[in-house]
Amino acid sequence: MKPLWEFWAVRTVRRNAIVDWLSGNRPLQAKLDVTLRRLQFIGPKWPMPYYRPLGSGIGEIRLDDRNVEHRIYGYFSGRCFVVMFGRSSKKDQQQAIRNAKNLKKQFDKTPPPTERYDV
């Protein structure tokens, strides 16, 4: 069965937004990959608790790991979900949402360089 969705990440100086956020945390990367593999085959709307739309064209993919809810902020572009950045703290959640909305406005004017994230 062919996946319905692809995942892309904004390129960074080191590599991309997903790899930078994970910082070598292999157990968290494995959990993220499982979540993304599941979402690849769900369409057209992803359900809670995996995804939550946040308005202004952005949303968050959510995953729990050891009582921490991790969030990956991004937007849809065709059949791709483009990851802008990830966060593991709820303390700065509202600021992260504002940052994601501001980035999306910038990216609407000038799309960022991205690379495919193979799950």
VOFILO-416833 format. One record per residue (C-alpha): residue number from 1; x, z, y. Coordinates in Angstrom, 3 decimals, always signed. Layout:
REM VOFILO-416833
<node><seq>NUM</seq><east>X</east><up>Z</up><north>Y</north></node>
...
END
This chain:
REM VOFILO-416833
<node><seq>1</seq><east>+0.000</east><up>+0.000</up><north>+0.000</north></node>
<node><seq>2</seq><east>+1.353</east><up>-0.987</up><north>+3.400</north></node>
<node><seq>3</seq><east>+1.498</east><up>+1.767</up><north>+6.064</north></node>
<node><seq>4</seq><east>-0.921</east><up>+1.460</up><north>+8.973</north></node>
<node><seq>5</seq><east>+1.482</east><up>+3.088</up><north>+11.445</north></node>
<node><seq>6</seq><east>+5.155</east><up>+3.030</up><north>+12.345</north></node>
<node><seq>7</seq><east>+7.062</east><up>+5.715</up><north>+14.172</north></node>
<node><seq>8</seq><east>+9.507</east><up>+4.976</up><north>+16.940</north></node>
<node><seq>9</seq><east>+11.523</east><up>+7.369</up><north>+19.094</north></node>
<node><seq>10</seq><east>+12.879</east><up>+7.064</up><north>+22.606</north></node>
<node><seq>11</seq><east>+16.621</east><up>+6.440</up><north>+22.479</north></node>
<node><seq>12</seq><east>+18.858</east><up>+9.119</up><north>+23.929</north></node>
<node><seq>13</seq><east>+22.551</east><up>+9.337</up><north>+24.696</north></node>
<node><seq>14</seq><east>+23.278</east><up>+10.746</up><north>+21.233</north></node>
<node><seq>15</seq><east>+20.706</east><up>+8.903</up><north>+19.077</north></node>
<node><seq>16</seq><east>+16.958</east><up>+9.380</up><north>+19.567</north></node>
<node><seq>17</seq><east>+14.398</east><up>+12.007</up><north>+20.611</north></node>
<node><seq>18</seq><east>+13.546</east><up>+13.057</up><north>+17.043</north></node>
<node><seq>19</seq><east>+17.109</east><up>+13.440</up><north>+15.779</north></node>
<node><seq>20</seq><east>+18.168</east><up>+15.275</up><north>+18.940</north></node>
<node><seq>21</seq><east>+15.227</east><up>+17.678</up><north>+18.697</north></node>
<node><seq>22</seq><east>+15.817</east><up>+18.409</up><north>+14.994</north></node>
<node><seq>23</seq><east>+19.538</east><up>+19.094</up><north>+15.610</north></node>
<node><seq>24</seq><east>+20.399</east><up>+18.856</up><north>+11.932</north></node>
<node><seq>25</seq><east>+17.607</east><up>+21.177</up><north>+10.759</north></node>
<node><seq>26</seq><east>+17.104</east><up>+19.467</up><north>+7.384</north></node>
<node><seq>27</seq><east>+14.207</east><up>+21.669</up><north>+6.159</north></node>
<node><seq>28</seq><east>+12.253</east><up>+20.964</up><north>+9.359</north></node>
<node><seq>29</seq><east>+13.094</east><up>+17.260</up><north>+9.159</north></node>
<node><seq>30</seq><east>+11.773</east><up>+17.178</up><north>+5.586</north></node>
<node><seq>31</seq><east>+8.490</east><up>+18.809</up><north>+6.703</north></node>
<node><seq>32</seq><east>+8.227</east><up>+16.391</up><north>+9.620</north></node>
<node><seq>33</seq><east>+8.831</east><up>+13.413</up><north>+7.349</north></node>
<node><seq>34</seq><east>+6.086</east><up>+14.581</up><north>+4.967</north></node>
<node><seq>35</seq><east>+3.662</east><up>+14.900</up><north>+7.892</north></node>
<node><seq>36</seq><east>+4.596</east><up>+11.478</up><north>+9.278</north></node>
<node><seq>37</seq><east>+4.298</east><up>+9.845</up><north>+5.837</north></node>
<node><seq>38</seq><east>+0.792</east><up>+11.266</up><north>+5.576</north></node>
<node><seq>39</seq><east>-0.142</east><up>+10.010</up><north>+9.049</north></node>
<node><seq>40</seq><east>+1.212</east><up>+6.528</up><north>+8.302</north></node>
<node><seq>41</seq><east>-1.761</east><up>+5.874</up><north>+6.035</north></node>
<node><seq>42</seq><east>-4.522</east><up>+7.491</up><north>+8.109</north></node>
<node><seq>43</seq><east>-6.290</east><up>+5.369</up><north>+10.632</north></node>
<node><seq>44</seq><east>-7.489</east><up>+4.705</up><north>+13.184</north></node>
<node><seq>45</seq><east>-7.841</east><up>+8.333</up><north>+14.353</north></node>
<node><seq>46</seq><east>-5.538</east><up>+11.073</up><north>+13.139</north></node>
<node><seq>47</seq><east>-7.328</east><up>+14.359</up><north>+12.388</north></node>
<node><seq>48</seq><east>-6.654</east><up>+17.892</up><north>+13.544</north></node>
<node><seq>49</seq><east>-4.564</east><up>+19.853</up><north>+12.731</north></node>
<node><seq>50</seq><east>-1.991</east><up>+17.029</up><north>+12.479</north></node>
<node><seq>51</seq><east>-2.678</east><up>+15.423</up><north>+15.840</north></node>
<node><seq>52</seq><east>-4.273</east><up>+16.387</up><north>+19.126</north></node>
<node><seq>53</seq><east>-4.889</east><up>+13.982</up><north>+22.039</north></node>
<node><seq>54</seq><east>-3.827</east><up>+15.471</up><north>+25.380</north></node>
<node><seq>55</seq><east>-5.175</east><up>+12.908</up><north>+27.843</north></node>
<node><seq>56</seq><east>-3.379</east><up>+10.373</up><north>+30.054</north></node>
<node><seq>57</seq><east>-2.471</east><up>+8.351</up><north>+26.981</north></node>
<node><seq>58</seq><east>-0.386</east><up>+11.015</up><north>+25.254</north></node>
<node><seq>59</seq><east>-0.840</east><up>+13.301</up><north>+22.283</north></node>
<node><seq>60</seq><east>+0.995</east><up>+15.716</up><north>+20.056</north></node>
<node><seq>61</seq><east>+1.747</east><up>+15.675</up><north>+16.366</north></node>
<node><seq>62</seq><east>+1.719</east><up>+19.241</up><north>+15.092</north></node>
<node><seq>63</seq><east>+3.338</east><up>+20.871</up><north>+12.099</north></node>
<node><seq>64</seq><east>+3.718</east><up>+24.485</up><north>+11.065</north></node>
<node><seq>65</seq><east>+6.897</east><up>+25.910</up><north>+9.603</north></node>
<node><seq>66</seq><east>+7.406</east><up>+29.634</up><north>+9.035</north></node>
<node><seq>67</seq><east>+4.767</east><up>+30.727</up><north>+11.559</north></node>
<node><seq>68</seq><east>+6.125</east><up>+28.367</up><north>+14.244</north></node>
<node><seq>69</seq><east>+3.980</east><up>+25.470</up><north>+15.388</north></node>
<node><seq>70</seq><east>+6.219</east><up>+22.542</up><north>+16.267</north></node>
<node><seq>71</seq><east>+4.930</east><up>+19.782</up><north>+18.517</north></node>
<node><seq>72</seq><east>+6.080</east><up>+16.196</up><north>+18.902</north></node>
<node><seq>73</seq><east>+4.876</east><up>+14.539</up><north>+22.091</north></node>
<node><seq>74</seq><east>+4.334</east><up>+10.810</up><north>+22.244</north></node>
<node><seq>75</seq><east>+1.959</east><up>+7.916</up><north>+22.755</north></node>
<node><seq>76</seq><east>+0.489</east><up>+4.971</up><north>+20.878</north></node>
<node><seq>77</seq><east>+1.772</east><up>+1.467</up><north>+21.464</north></node>
<node><seq>78</seq><east>-0.090</east><up>-0.962</up><north>+19.247</north></node>
<node><seq>79</seq><east>+0.348</east><up>+0.259</up><north>+15.660</north></node>
<node><seq>80</seq><east>+3.308</east><up>+2.456</up><north>+16.640</north></node>
<node><seq>81</seq><east>+3.514</east><up>+6.053</up><north>+17.726</north></node>
<node><seq>82</seq><east>+6.434</east><up>+6.471</up><north>+20.132</north></node>
<node><seq>83</seq><east>+7.965</east><up>+9.960</up><north>+20.182</north></node>
<node><seq>84</seq><east>+9.193</east><up>+11.099</up><north>+23.604</north></node>
<node><seq>85</seq><east>+10.397</east><up>+14.603</up><north>+22.694</north></node>
<node><seq>86</seq><east>+9.697</east><up>+17.620</up><north>+20.508</north></node>
<node><seq>87</seq><east>+9.241</east><up>+21.326</up><north>+21.190</north></node>
<node><seq>88</seq><east>+9.190</east><up>+24.417</up><north>+18.992</north></node>
<node><seq>89</seq><east>+8.052</east><up>+26.983</up><north>+21.532</north></node>
<node><seq>90</seq><east>+4.525</east><up>+27.669</up><north>+22.666</north></node>
<node><seq>91</seq><east>+5.805</east><up>+29.458</up><north>+25.784</north></node>
<node><seq>92</seq><east>+6.455</east><up>+26.219</up><north>+27.649</north></node>
<node><seq>93</seq><east>+3.605</east><up>+24.217</up><north>+26.121</north></node>
<node><seq>94</seq><east>+1.774</east><up>+23.486</up><north>+29.400</north></node>
<node><seq>95</seq><east>+5.018</east><up>+22.394</up><north>+31.057</north></node>
<node><seq>96</seq><east>+5.813</east><up>+20.171</up><north>+28.065</north></node>
<node><seq>97</seq><east>+2.392</east><up>+18.521</up><north>+28.373</north></node>
<node><seq>98</seq><east>+2.963</east><up>+17.885</up><north>+32.099</north></node>
<node><seq>99</seq><east>+6.417</east><up>+16.467</up><north>+31.322</north></node>
<node><seq>100</seq><east>+4.968</east><up>+14.185</up><north>+28.651</north></node>
<node><seq>101</seq><east>+2.300</east><up>+12.879</up><north>+31.031</north></node>
<node><seq>102</seq><east>+4.903</east><up>+12.229</up><north>+33.740</north></node>
<node><seq>103</seq><east>+7.187</east><up>+10.443</up><north>+31.292</north></node>
<node><seq>104</seq><east>+4.288</east><up>+8.284</up><north>+30.102</north></node>
<node><seq>105</seq><east>+3.605</east><up>+7.196</up><north>+33.698</north></node>
<node><seq>106</seq><east>+7.264</east><up>+6.201</up><north>+34.057</north></node>
<node><seq>107</seq><east>+7.249</east><up>+4.402</up><north>+30.705</north></node>
<node><seq>108</seq><east>+4.131</east><up>+2.444</up><north>+31.690</north></node>
<node><seq>109</seq><east>+6.190</east><up>+0.957</up><north>+34.547</north></node>
<node><seq>110</seq><east>+9.472</east><up>+0.598</up><north>+32.656</north></node>
<node><seq>111</seq><east>+9.317</east><up>+0.923</up><north>+28.860</north></node>
<node><seq>112</seq><east>+12.182</east><up>+2.992</up><north>+27.468</north></node>
<node><seq>113</seq><east>+14.621</east><up>+1.793</up><north>+24.833</north></node>
<node><seq>114</seq><east>+13.335</east><up>+2.922</up><north>+21.440</north></node>
<node><seq>115</seq><east>+14.400</east><up>+2.791</up><north>+17.825</north></node>
<node><seq>116</seq><east>+12.413</east><up>+2.930</up><north>+14.639</north></node>
<node><seq>117</seq><east>+12.274</east><up>+6.258</up><north>+12.849</north></node>
<node><seq>118</seq><east>+12.161</east><up>+5.558</up><north>+9.120</north></node>
<node><seq>119</seq><east>+10.173</east><up>+8.192</up><north>+7.323</north></node>
END
